[in-house]
Amino acid sequence: MTTQTFTPLELLRAPEKNALIKEFIGKSLESLRTPAMIIDRKLFADNCARMHARSKEWGATFRAHLKTHKVRSEMIMPELTSCVVVSTVLEAWELVRHGLVADGAVTDILYGLPIALNKIADLSKLQDEVAKNGAALRILVDHPQQVQYIDSYEKLKKNPRRWSMFVKINGGQNRAGVVPSSEDFLALIQTILKSPAASLYGFYGHAGNSYSSTSRSEATDFLSSEVKSVNEAAKIALDQLRSSPFPEVHTQPFILSVGSTPTAHAANAATRTMLASILHGTLELHAGNYPLLDLQQLHTSLIDRSQISQHVRATVVSYYHGRGKGGADEAMVDAGAIAFSKDSGPSGHYGEVVGKAWILSRISQEHGILTRVDNGNGQQADELHVGSQVDIVGQHACLIAAAYPWFYIVDSSIQNGTEVVDIWVPWKGW
């Protein structure tokens, strides 16, 4: 049997929020050590409300992915959803440790990675913990051996349980999952339906390729493709369910969970009417990047620049006249690949300076190079000055956020968002 591992919660000590609040609340942004990640909580909340409204308009329930901001109450809105996805087992344990399961804010947790065999015991322990408050823990599977190993694990227990499972569907992205029309999918479904330790809950798709969308119609096509894939999977499973020795233990109707931030932005009443096929389950929409947003999302044309709620503040540490391509000026800032990640986007650079025609054109580990660009009038933007600070929106907020031990929170409805009003401490680790 694979050696089991456990989440070392007692060894993972996050910065003390109370101490951070005492140190930073009321301070101006100019006084912060850079690089600093700054989030506008008003825009954050507006983005959350907007996404939940889209889900409701589309006629689906919503499951919030916590992988980007990884913080407590700031990202759980109980009046809107109590179903979440986590990307690490640690995140699920933190939901328990911070009381979100106990107080009913979170009632349904999906561990959003095909289950690793060495984490089964840890997840079993987590199920015991959440069950004390009537909450559910669900897992993703995409290979029969994952199910068979859970069978073996449960056989050793005095009181075995059934694990609630989503089957991860590969809709053509080739990141994870199985193709519904494949022999692999059929073998997996048959294994689940015959298992004494499995309960089939639904089918989960994620159109990661939808980030290439540049219009609502393109994102809608990706969304329709997602629905088609999970719906096809559900139909095959229903046919197989008739021969299952345990038909009563499998969720009916199946949950058809689809989404990414671009496709979720395309979900509305109009796109729902385009679903001509009969659904073999109940729709659920999921997304994760939507509260923060970034340049990758801006490129889809499904959001406005004014909706982006996060940016990184950096300090200009040097200036180079005429050094760039075509004689453009360049400047160095104290934020590099660690502060922004090396994710780029269709624009070909790593970030854009807010309110100034400068781009983050190159990055090394701890510094970045800004390049002055044409402002659209045939003239270059005003030059920057050594010691000045700039706000930069990067390409991919999910990876950017992972670098910071805490986030400085502003509110654009308070002092125009120029001072710190809160500190959010994200959960770190696996």
C-alpha positions as a Markdown table, in Angstrom:
| # | Residue | x | y | z |
|---|---|---|---|---|
| 1 | Met | 0.0 | 0.0 | 0.0 |
| 2 | Thr | 1.2 | 3.5 | -0.8 |
| 3 | Thr | 2.7 | 5.4 | 2.1 |
| 4 | Gln | 0.2 | 7.9 | 3.4 |
| 5 | Thr | 1.0 | 11.5 | 4.1 |
| 6 | Phe | -0.8 | 14.2 | 6.2 |
| 7 | Thr | -1.2 | 18.0 | 6.0 |
| 8 | Pro | 1.2 | 19.5 | 8.6 |
| 9 | Leu | -1.2 | 22.2 | 9.8 |
| 10 | Glu | 0.6 | 22.6 | 13.1 |
| 11 | Leu | 3.9 | 23.4 | 11.2 |
| 12 | Leu | 2.4 | 25.9 | 8.8 |
| 13 | Arg | 2.3 | 29.2 | 10.6 |
| 14 | Ala | 0.8 | 32.1 | 8.7 |
| 15 | Pro | 1.6 | 35.7 | 9.6 |
| 16 | Glu | -0.6 | 37.0 | 12.4 |
| 17 | Lys | -3.4 | 39.1 | 11.0 |
| 18 | Asn | -3.9 | 41.1 | 14.1 |
| 19 | Ala | -0.3 | 42.2 | 14.1 |
| 20 | Leu | -0.5 | 43.1 | 10.5 |
| 21 | Ile | -3.6 | 45.2 | 11.0 |
| 22 | Lys | -2.0 | 47.0 | 13.9 |
| 23 | Glu | 1.0 | 47.8 | 11.7 |
| 24 | Phe | -0.7 | 48.8 | 8.4 |
| 25 | Ile | -4.3 | 49.9 | 8.8 |
| 26 | Gly | -4.7 | 53.5 | 7.8 |
| 27 | Lys | -1.3 | 53.8 | 6.1 |
| 28 | Ser | -1.0 | 55.2 | 2.7 |
| 29 | Leu | 0.0 | 53.0 | -0.2 |
| 30 | Glu | 3.1 | 55.1 | -0.7 |
| 31 | Ser | 4.4 | 54.0 | 2.7 |
| 32 | Leu | 4.3 | 50.3 | 1.9 |
| 33 | Arg | 7.4 | 48.1 | 1.2 |
| 34 | Thr | 7.4 | 47.0 | -2.4 |
| 35 | Pro | 6.6 | 44.9 | -4.2 |
| 36 | Ala | 3.1 | 44.7 | -2.6 |
| 37 | Met | -0.1 | 43.1 | -3.8 |
| 38 | Ile | -3.1 | 45.4 | -3.5 |
| 39 | Ile | -6.7 | 44.3 | -3.8 |
| 40 | Asp | -9.7 | 46.7 | -4.0 |
| 41 | Arg | -12.3 | 44.9 | -1.9 |
| 42 | Lys | -15.2 | 46.9 | -3.4 |
| 43 | Leu | -14.3 | 45.7 | -6.9 |
| 44 | Phe | -13.6 | 42.2 | -5.5 |
| 45 | Ala | -17.2 | 42.1 | -4.1 |
| 46 | Asp | -18.7 | 43.6 | -7.2 |
| 47 | Asn | -17.0 | 40.9 | -9.3 |
| 48 | Cys | -18.3 | 38.1 | -7.0 |
| 49 | Ala | -21.9 | 39.5 | -7.1 |
| 50 | Arg | -21.7 | 39.8 | -10.9 |
| 51 | Met | -20.5 | 36.2 | -11.3 |
| 52 | His | -23.2 | 34.8 | -9.1 |
| 53 | Ala | -25.9 | 36.8 | -11.0 |
| 54 | Arg | -24.6 | 35.2 | -14.2 |
| 55 | Ser | -24.9 | 31.8 | -12.7 |
| 56 | Lys | -28.4 | 32.4 | -11.6 |
| 57 | Glu | -29.4 | 33.9 | -15.0 |
| 58 | Trp | -27.9 | 30.8 | -16.7 |
| 59 | Gly | -30.0 | 28.6 | -14.5 |
| 60 | Ala | -27.2 | 26.9 | -12.6 |
| 61 | Thr | -25.9 | 26.6 | -9.1 |
| 62 | Phe | -22.4 | 28.0 | -8.5 |
| 63 | Arg | -19.2 | 26.5 | -7.0 |
| 64 | Ala | -16.5 | 29.0 | -6.1 |
| 65 | His | -12.9 | 28.0 | -6.7 |
| 66 | Leu | -10.6 | 29.2 | -3.9 |
| 67 | Lys | -7.3 | 28.7 | -5.7 |
| 68 | Thr | -6.5 | 32.3 | -6.4 |
| 69 | His | -6.9 | 34.3 | -3.2 |
| 70 | Lys | -7.0 | 31.5 | -0.6 |
| 71 | Val | -8.4 | 33.6 | 2.2 |
| 72 | Arg | -11.1 | 33.1 | 4.8 |
| 73 | Ser | -14.3 | 35.2 | 4.9 |
| 74 | Glu | -13.1 | 37.6 | 2.2 |
| 75 | Met | -13.9 | 35.1 | -0.5 |
| 76 | Ile | -16.8 | 33.1 | 1.0 |
| 77 | Met | -20.1 | 34.8 | 0.5 |
| 78 | Pro | -22.6 | 32.4 | 2.3 |
| 79 | Glu | -25.6 | 34.2 | 0.9 |
| 80 | Leu | -24.4 | 33.4 | -2.6 |
| 81 | Thr | -22.9 | 29.9 | -2.4 |
| 82 | Ser | -21.7 | 27.4 | 0.1 |
| 83 | Cys | -20.1 | 25.1 | -2.5 |
| 84 | Val | -16.4 | 25.5 | -3.1 |
| 85 | Val | -13.4 | 23.9 | -5.0 |
| 86 | Val | -10.0 | 23.8 | -3.4 |
| 87 | Ser | -6.8 | 23.2 | -5.3 |
| 88 | Thr | -4.8 | 21.8 | -2.3 |
| 89 | Val | -5.8 | 19.6 | 0.6 |
| 90 | Leu | -4.4 | 22.3 | 2.9 |
| 91 | Glu | -7.0 | 24.8 | 1.6 |
| 92 | Ala | -9.7 | 22.3 | 2.6 |
| 93 | Trp | -8.2 | 21.9 | 6.1 |
| 94 | Glu | -8.0 | 25.7 | 6.5 |
| 95 | Leu | -11.7 | 26.0 | 5.8 |
| 96 | Val | -12.3 | 23.7 | 8.8 |
| 97 | Arg | -9.7 | 25.4 | 11.0 |
| 98 | His | -11.1 | 28.9 | 10.4 |
| 99 | Gly | -14.6 | 27.8 | 11.2 |
| 100 | Leu | -16.2 | 28.1 | 7.8 |
| 101 | Val | -17.5 | 24.6 | 7.9 |
| 102 | Ala | -18.7 | 24.8 | 11.5 |
| 103 | Asp | -20.7 | 28.0 | 10.9 |
| 104 | Gly | -22.3 | 26.7 | 7.7 |
| 105 | Ala | -20.6 | 29.1 | 5.3 |
| 106 | Val | -19.1 | 26.1 | 3.5 |
| 107 | Thr | -21.2 | 22.9 | 3.2 |
| 108 | Asp | -19.7 | 21.3 | 0.1 |
| 109 | Ile | -16.0 | 21.0 | -0.7 |
| 110 | Leu | -14.5 | 19.5 | -3.8 |
| 111 | Tyr | -10.8 | 18.7 | -3.9 |
| 112 | Gly | -10.1 | 19.8 | -7.5 |
| 113 | Leu | -7.2 | 17.5 | -8.5 |
| 114 | Pro | -7.5 | 13.8 | -9.4 |
| 115 | Ile | -6.8 | 12.2 | -6.0 |
| 116 | Ala | -3.2 | 11.3 | -5.2 |
| 117 | Leu | -2.9 | 7.8 | -3.6 |
| 118 | Asn | -0.7 | 9.1 | -0.8 |
| 119 | Lys | -3.4 | 11.6 | 0.3 |
| 120 | Ile | -6.3 | 9.2 | 0.7 |
| 121 | Ala | -5.9 | 8.8 | 4.5 |
| 122 | Asp | -5.6 | 12.6 | 5.0 |
| 123 | Leu | -8.8 | 13.2 | 2.9 |
| 124 | Ser | -10.5 | 10.4 | 4.8 |
| 125 | Lys | -9.7 | 12.2 | 8.1 |
| 126 | Leu | -10.9 | 15.4 | 6.5 |
| 127 | Gln | -14.2 | 13.7 | 5.6 |
| 128 | Asp | -14.7 | 12.7 | 9.2 |
| 129 | Glu | -14.1 | 16.3 | 10.3 |
| 130 | Val | -16.5 | 18.0 | 7.9 |
| 131 | Ala | -19.2 | 15.4 | 8.5 |
| 132 | Lys | -19.4 | 16.5 | 12.1 |
| 133 | Asn | -21.2 | 19.6 | 10.8 |
| 134 | Gly | -23.2 | 17.9 | 8.0 |
| 135 | Ala | -20.8 | 19.1 | 5.2 |
| 136 | Ala | -19.7 | 17.0 | 2.3 |
| 137 | Leu | -16.2 | 16.4 | 0.8 |
| 138 | Arg | -16.0 | 15.3 | -2.8 |
| 139 | Ile | -13.1 | 14.1 | -4.9 |
| 140 | Leu | -12.1 | 14.0 | -8.6 |
| 141 | Val | -11.2 | 10.8 | -10.3 |
| 142 | Asp | -10.0 | 10.1 | -13.9 |
| 143 | His | -8.5 | 6.6 | -13.6 |
| 144 | Pro | -9.8 | 3.2 | -12.4 |
| 145 | Gln | -6.8 | 2.7 | -10.1 |
| 146 | Gln | -7.8 | 5.7 | -8.1 |
| 147 | Val | -11.1 | 4.1 | -7.3 |
| 148 | Gln | -9.6 | 0.6 | -6.8 |
| 149 | Tyr | -7.1 | 2.0 | -4.2 |
| 150 | Ile | -10.0 | 3.7 | -2.3 |
| 151 | Asp | -11.7 | 0.3 | -2.3 |
| 152 | Ser | -8.7 | -1.3 | -0.8 |
| 153 | Tyr | -8.3 | 1.4 | 1.8 |
| 154 | Glu | -12.0 | 1.2 | 2.9 |
| 155 | Lys | -11.8 | -2.6 | 3.2 |
| 156 | Leu | -9.3 | -2.2 | 6.0 |
| 157 | Lys | -11.7 | 0.0 | 8.0 |
| 158 | Lys | -14.2 | -1.2 | 10.6 |
| 159 | Asn | -16.8 | 1.3 | 9.3 |
| 160 | Pro | -16.1 | 1.8 | 5.6 |
| 161 | Arg | -17.7 | 4.7 | 3.8 |
| 162 | Arg | -18.5 | 5.7 | 0.2 |
| 163 | Trp | -16.5 | 8.5 | -1.4 |
| 164 | Ser | -18.5 | 11.1 | -3.3 |
| 165 | Met | -16.8 | 11.4 | -6.8 |
| 166 | Phe | -16.9 | 13.7 | -9.7 |
| 167 | Val | -15.4 | 12.2 | -12.9 |
| 168 | Lys | -13.0 | 14.7 | -14.5 |
| 169 | Ile | -13.8 | 15.1 | -18.2 |
| 170 | Asn | -11.3 | 15.9 | -20.9 |
| 171 | Gly | -13.1 | 18.1 | -23.3 |
| 172 | Gly | -10.0 | 18.4 | -25.6 |
| 173 | Gln | -7.7 | 20.4 | -23.3 |
| 174 | Asn | -5.6 | 17.4 | -22.4 |
| 175 | Arg | -4.7 | 18.6 | -18.9 |
| 176 | Ala | -6.6 | 16.0 | -17.0 |
| 177 | Gly | -9.7 | 13.8 | -17.3 |
| 178 | Val | -11.1 | 11.2 | -19.7 |
| 179 | Val | -12.9 | 11.6 | -23.0 |
| 180 | Pro | -16.5 | 10.5 | -22.7 |
| 181 | Ser | -16.4 | 8.5 | -26.0 |
| 182 | Ser | -13.3 | 6.6 | -25.0 |
| 183 | Glu | -12.9 | 3.0 | -23.7 |
| 184 | Asp | -11.0 | 4.5 | -20.8 |
| 185 | Phe | -14.1 | 6.5 | -19.7 |
| 186 | Leu | -16.3 | 3.4 | -20.0 |
| 187 | Ala | -13.9 | 1.4 | -17.9 |
| 188 | Leu | -13.7 | 4.1 | -15.2 |
| 189 | Ile | -17.6 | 4.4 | -15.0 |
| 190 | Gln | -17.9 | 0.6 | -14.7 |
| 191 | Thr | -15.3 | 0.6 | -12.0 |
| 192 | Ile | -17.1 | 3.3 | -10.0 |
| 193 | Leu | -20.6 | 1.8 | -10.4 |
| 194 | Lys | -19.3 | -1.6 | -9.2 |
| 195 | Ser | -17.3 | -0.2 | -6.3 |
| 196 | Pro | -18.5 | -0.7 | -2.7 |
| 197 | Ala | -16.6 | 2.5 | -1.8 |
| 198 | Ala | -17.8 | 4.9 | -4.5 |
| 199 | Ser | -20.8 | 7.2 | -5.0 |
| 200 | Leu | -20.9 | 8.9 | -8.4 |
| 201 | Tyr | -21.9 | 12.5 | -7.9 |
| 202 | Gly | -21.4 | 14.1 | -11.3 |
| 203 | Phe | -19.0 | 15.1 | -14.1 |
| 204 | Tyr | -16.6 | 18.0 | -14.0 |
| 205 | Gly | -15.2 | 19.9 | -17.0 |
| 206 | His | -12.9 | 22.9 | -17.2 |
| 207 | Ala | -12.3 | 24.8 | -20.5 |
| 208 | Gly | -8.8 | 26.0 | -19.8 |
| 209 | Asn | -8.5 | 26.6 | -23.5 |
| 210 | Ser | -11.2 | 29.3 | -23.3 |
| 211 | Tyr | -8.5 | 31.8 | -22.2 |
| 212 | Ser | -7.8 | 32.2 | -25.9 |
| 213 | Ser | -11.2 | 33.7 | -26.4 |
| 214 | Thr | -11.4 | 37.2 | -27.8 |
| 215 | Ser | -15.2 | 37.6 | -28.0 |
| 216 | Arg | -18.3 | 36.5 | -26.2 |
| 217 | Ser | -19.3 | 34.3 | -29.1 |
| 218 | Glu | -15.9 | 32.4 | -28.8 |
| 219 | Ala | -16.3 | 31.9 | -25.1 |
| 220 | Thr | -19.9 | 30.8 | -25.7 |
| 221 | Asp | -18.7 | 28.1 | -28.1 |
| 222 | Phe | -16.2 | 26.9 | -25.4 |
| 223 | Leu | -19.0 | 26.8 | -22.8 |
| 224 | Ser | -21.3 | 24.9 | -25.1 |
| 225 | Ser | -18.5 | 22.4 | -25.8 |
| 226 | Glu | -18.0 | 21.9 | -22.0 |
| 227 | Val | -21.7 | 21.2 | -21.5 |
| 228 | Lys | -21.8 | 18.8 | -24.4 |
| 229 | Ser | -18.9 | 16.8 | -23.0 |
| 230 | Val | -20.2 | 16.4 | -19.4 |
| 231 | Asn | -23.7 | 15.8 | -20.7 |
| 232 | Glu | -22.5 | 13.0 | -23.0 |
| 233 | Ala | -20.7 | 11.5 | -20.0 |
| 234 | Ala | -23.8 | 11.6 | -17.9 |
| 235 | Lys | -25.8 | 9.9 | -20.6 |
| 236 | Ile | -23.3 | 7.0 | -20.9 |
| 237 | Ala | -23.3 | 6.7 | -17.1 |
| 238 | Leu | -27.1 | 6.5 | -16.9 |
| 239 | Asp | -27.0 | 3.7 | -19.4 |
| 240 | Gln | -24.4 | 1.9 | -17.3 |
| 241 | Leu | -26.2 | 2.6 | -14.1 |
| 242 | Arg | -29.0 | 0.1 | -15.0 |
| 243 | Ser | -26.5 | -2.8 | -14.5 |
| 244 | Ser | -24.9 | -1.4 | -11.3 |
| 245 | Pro | -25.3 | -3.5 | -8.2 |
| 246 | Phe | -25.7 | -0.3 | -6.1 |
| 247 | Pro | -27.9 | 2.1 | -8.3 |
| 248 | Glu | -29.4 | 3.8 | -5.2 |
| 249 | Val | -26.0 | 5.1 | -3.9 |
| 250 | His | -25.3 | 7.3 | -6.9 |
| 251 | Thr | -26.5 | 10.9 | -7.1 |
| 252 | Gln | -29.6 | 11.5 | -9.2 |
| 253 | Pro | -29.7 | 13.7 | -11.1 |
| 254 | Phe | -26.0 | 13.9 | -11.8 |
| 255 | Ile | -24.3 | 17.2 | -11.3 |
| 256 | Leu | -22.9 | 18.6 | -14.6 |
| 257 | Ser | -20.2 | 21.0 | -13.4 |
| 258 | Val | -18.6 | 23.3 | -16.0 |
| 259 | Gly | -16.8 | 26.6 | -16.2 |
| 260 | Ser | -13.7 | 28.7 | -16.3 |
| 261 | Thr | -13.7 | 32.5 | -15.8 |
| 262 | Pro | -14.1 | 33.2 | -19.5 |
| 263 | Thr | -16.9 | 30.7 | -20.1 |
| 264 | Ala | -18.6 | 31.7 | -16.8 |
| 265 | His | -18.6 | 35.3 | -18.0 |
| 266 | Ala | -20.4 | 34.0 | -21.2 |
| 267 | Ala | -23.1 | 32.3 | -19.2 |
| 268 | Asn | -26.5 | 34.0 | -19.4 |
| 269 | Ala | -30.1 | 33.4 | -20.3 |
| 270 | Ala | -29.3 | 33.7 | -24.0 |
| 271 | Thr | -26.5 | 31.1 | -23.9 |
| 272 | Arg | -28.8 | 28.8 | -21.9 |
| 273 | Thr | -31.4 | 28.8 | -24.7 |
| 274 | Met | -28.7 | 27.7 | -27.1 |
| 275 | Leu | -28.4 | 24.4 | -25.2 |
| 276 | Ala | -30.6 | 22.5 | -27.6 |
| 277 | Ser | -29.8 | 19.0 | -26.2 |
| 278 | Ile | -31.7 | 17.4 | -23.3 |
| 279 | Leu | -29.6 | 17.6 | -20.2 |
| 280 | His | -28.9 | 14.4 | -18.3 |
| 281 | Gly | -28.2 | 16.2 | -15.1 |
| 282 | Thr | -28.3 | 19.5 | -13.2 |
| 283 | Leu | -25.9 | 22.3 | -14.3 |
| 284 | Glu | -23.3 | 23.7 | -11.9 |
| 285 | Leu | -21.0 | 26.6 | -12.9 |
| 286 | His | -17.5 | 27.0 | -11.4 |
| 287 | Ala | -14.8 | 29.6 | -11.7 |
| 288 | Gly | -11.9 | 31.0 | -9.7 |
| 289 | Asn | -10.1 | 34.0 | -11.2 |
| 290 | Tyr | -13.2 | 36.1 | -11.5 |
| 291 | Pro | -12.9 | 38.2 | -8.2 |
| 292 | Leu | -9.5 | 39.5 | -9.1 |
| 293 | Leu | -9.2 | 39.4 | -12.9 |
| 294 | Asp | -6.1 | 40.3 | -14.9 |
| 295 | Leu | -4.7 | 41.0 | -18.4 |
| 296 | Gln | -5.4 | 37.5 | -19.6 |
| 297 | Gln | -9.1 | 38.0 | -18.7 |
| 298 | Leu | -9.0 | 41.4 | -20.3 |
| 299 | His | -7.8 | 39.9 | -23.6 |
| 300 | Thr | -11.0 | 37.8 | -23.8 |
| 301 | Ser | -13.0 | 41.1 | -24.2 |
| 302 | Leu | -15.5 | 39.7 | -21.6 |
| 303 | Ile | -14.5 | 42.2 | -18.9 |
| 304 | Asp | -13.6 | 45.9 | -18.6 |
| 305 | Arg | -10.3 | 47.1 | -17.4 |
| 306 | Ser | -12.2 | 48.9 | -14.6 |
| 307 | Gln | -13.3 | 45.5 | -13.1 |
| 308 | Ile | -9.7 | 44.3 | -12.4 |
| 309 | Ser | -9.5 | 44.4 | -8.6 |
| 310 | Gln | -5.8 | 43.6 | -8.1 |
| 311 | His | -2.4 | 45.1 | -9.0 |
| 312 | Val | 1.2 | 45.0 | -7.8 |
| 313 | Arg | 2.8 | 48.2 | -6.5 |
| 314 | Ala | 6.6 | 48.4 | -7.4 |
| 315 | Thr | 9.3 | 51.0 | -7.0 |
| 316 | Val | 11.4 | 52.4 | -9.9 |
| 317 | Val | 15.0 | 51.8 | -8.9 |
| 318 | Ser | 16.8 | 52.9 | -12.1 |
| 319 | Tyr | 16.2 | 54.6 | -15.5 |
| 320 | Tyr | 17.8 | 54.0 | -18.9 |
| 321 | His | 17.2 | 56.7 | -21.6 |
| 322 | Gly | 16.9 | 55.3 | -25.1 |
| 323 | Arg | 18.1 | 51.8 | -24.3 |
| 324 | Gly | 15.0 | 50.0 | -25.5 |
| 325 | Lys | 14.0 | 48.9 | -29.0 |
| 326 | Gly | 13.7 | 51.8 | -31.3 |
| 327 | Gly | 15.3 | 54.1 | -28.8 |
| 328 | Ala | 12.5 | 53.7 | -26.2 |
| 329 | Asp | 13.3 | 54.5 | -22.6 |
| 330 | Glu | 13.4 | 51.7 | -20.1 |
| 331 | Ala | 13.2 | 51.6 | -16.3 |
| 332 | Met | 13.9 | 49.0 | -13.7 |
| 333 | Val | 11.5 | 48.1 | -10.9 |
| 334 | Asp | 12.0 | 46.0 | -7.7 |
| 335 | Ala | 9.4 | 43.4 | -8.8 |
| 336 | Gly | 10.3 | 40.5 | -11.1 |
| 337 | Ala | 9.4 | 36.9 | -11.9 |
| 338 | Ile | 8.7 | 36.0 | -8.2 |
| 339 | Ala | 6.3 | 39.0 | -7.9 |
| 340 | Phe | 4.5 | 38.4 | -11.2 |
| 341 | Ser | 5.3 | 34.8 | -12.3 |
| 342 | Lys | 6.5 | 34.3 | -15.9 |
| 343 | Asp | 3.1 | 33.8 | -17.3 |
| 344 | Ser | 2.6 | 36.0 | -20.3 |
| 345 | Gly | -0.4 | 36.5 | -22.6 |
| 346 | Pro | -1.4 | 37.3 | -26.1 |
| 347 | Ser | 0.2 | 40.8 | -25.7 |
| 348 | Gly | 3.6 | 39.2 | -25.3 |
| 349 | His | 4.6 | 41.0 | -22.2 |
| 350 | Tyr | 4.2 | 40.5 | -18.4 |
| 351 | Gly | 2.2 | 43.5 | -17.3 |
| 352 | Glu | 1.0 | 47.0 | -17.9 |
| 353 | Val | 1.5 | 50.1 | -15.7 |
| 354 | Val | -1.8 | 51.6 | -14.6 |
| 355 | Gly | -2.4 | 55.0 | -16.1 |
| 356 | Lys | 0.9 | 55.2 | -17.9 |
| 357 | Ala | 2.0 | 53.9 | -21.3 |
| 358 | Trp | 4.6 | 51.6 | -20.0 |
| 359 | Ile | 4.7 | 47.8 | -20.1 |
| 360 | Leu | 6.6 | 45.2 | -18.1 |
| 361 | Ser | 8.6 | 43.8 | -21.0 |
| 362 | Arg | 11.2 | 41.6 | -19.3 |
| 363 | Ile | 11.7 | 40.0 | -15.9 |
| 364 | Ser | 14.3 | 38.3 | -13.9 |
| 365 | Gln | 13.9 | 36.8 | -10.5 |
| 366 | Glu | 13.7 | 39.9 | -8.4 |
| 367 | His | 13.5 | 42.8 | -10.9 |
| 368 | Gly | 11.6 | 43.8 | -13.9 |
| 369 | Ile | 12.2 | 46.0 | -16.9 |
| 370 | Leu | 9.5 | 48.5 | -17.9 |
| 371 | Thr | 9.6 | 49.8 | -21.5 |
| 372 | Arg | 8.1 | 53.1 | -22.6 |
| 373 | Val | 5.5 | 52.7 | -25.4 |
| 374 | Asp | 3.7 | 54.9 | -27.8 |
| 375 | Asn | 0.7 | 56.5 | -26.1 |
| 376 | Gly | -1.3 | 56.5 | -29.3 |
| 377 | Asn | -0.6 | 60.0 | -30.3 |
| 378 | Gly | 2.8 | 59.3 | -31.8 |
| 379 | Gln | 4.5 | 60.4 | -28.6 |
| 380 | Gln | 6.0 | 58.4 | -25.8 |
| 381 | Ala | 4.5 | 58.6 | -22.3 |
| 382 | Asp | 5.9 | 60.8 | -19.6 |
| 383 | Glu | 9.1 | 59.4 | -18.2 |
| 384 | Leu | 9.3 | 57.7 | -14.8 |
| 385 | His | 11.6 | 58.9 | -12.0 |
| 386 | Val | 13.9 | 56.9 | -9.8 |
| 387 | Gly | 12.2 | 56.4 | -6.5 |
| 388 | Ser | 8.7 | 56.8 | -7.8 |
| 389 | Gln | 6.1 | 54.0 | -7.4 |
| 390 | Val | 4.0 | 52.4 | -10.1 |
| 391 | Asp | 1.0 | 50.1 | -10.1 |
| 392 | Ile | 1.2 | 47.2 | -12.5 |
| 393 | Val | -1.5 | 44.8 | -13.6 |
| 394 | Gly | 0.0 | 41.4 | -14.5 |
| 395 | Gln | -1.1 | 38.7 | -16.8 |
| 396 | His | -2.2 | 35.9 | -14.4 |
| 397 | Ala | -3.6 | 36.9 | -11.0 |
| 398 | Cys | -3.7 | 33.3 | -9.7 |
| 399 | Leu | 0.1 | 32.8 | -9.9 |
| 400 | Ile | 0.9 | 36.4 | -8.9 |
| 401 | Ala | -1.1 | 36.1 | -5.7 |
| 402 | Ala | 0.8 | 32.9 | -4.8 |
| 403 | Ala | 4.0 | 34.9 | -4.2 |
| 404 | Tyr | 2.7 | 37.2 | -1.4 |
| 405 | Pro | 2.5 | 36.4 | 2.3 |
| 406 | Trp | -0.4 | 38.9 | 2.7 |
| 407 | Phe | -2.5 | 41.2 | 0.6 |
| 408 | Tyr | -3.0 | 44.9 | 1.3 |
| 409 | Ile | -6.7 | 45.7 | 1.0 |
| 410 | Val | -8.0 | 49.0 | -0.1 |
| 411 | Asp | -11.6 | 50.1 | -0.9 |
| 412 | Ser | -12.2 | 52.5 | -3.8 |
| 413 | Ser | -15.3 | 53.9 | -1.9 |
| 414 | Ile | -13.1 | 54.9 | 1.0 |
| 415 | Gln | -10.5 | 57.7 | 0.5 |
| 416 | Asn | -10.5 | 56.8 | -3.2 |
| 417 | Gly | -8.7 | 53.6 | -2.3 |
| 418 | Thr | -5.5 | 55.3 | -1.3 |
| 419 | Glu | -5.0 | 53.8 | 2.2 |
| 420 | Val | -5.0 | 50.3 | 3.7 |
| 421 | Val | -8.3 | 49.3 | 5.2 |
| 422 | Asp | -7.6 | 45.6 | 5.9 |
| 423 | Ile | -5.1 | 42.8 | 5.5 |
| 424 | Trp | -5.9 | 39.4 | 4.0 |
| 425 | Val | -3.6 | 36.5 | 4.8 |
| 426 | Pro | -3.7 | 33.7 | 2.2 |
| 427 | Trp | -3.3 | 30.0 | 3.1 |
| 428 | Lys | 0.1 | 28.7 | 2.0 |
| 429 | Gly | 1.2 | 25.1 | 1.4 |
| 430 | Trp | 0.0 | 21.8 | 0.1 |
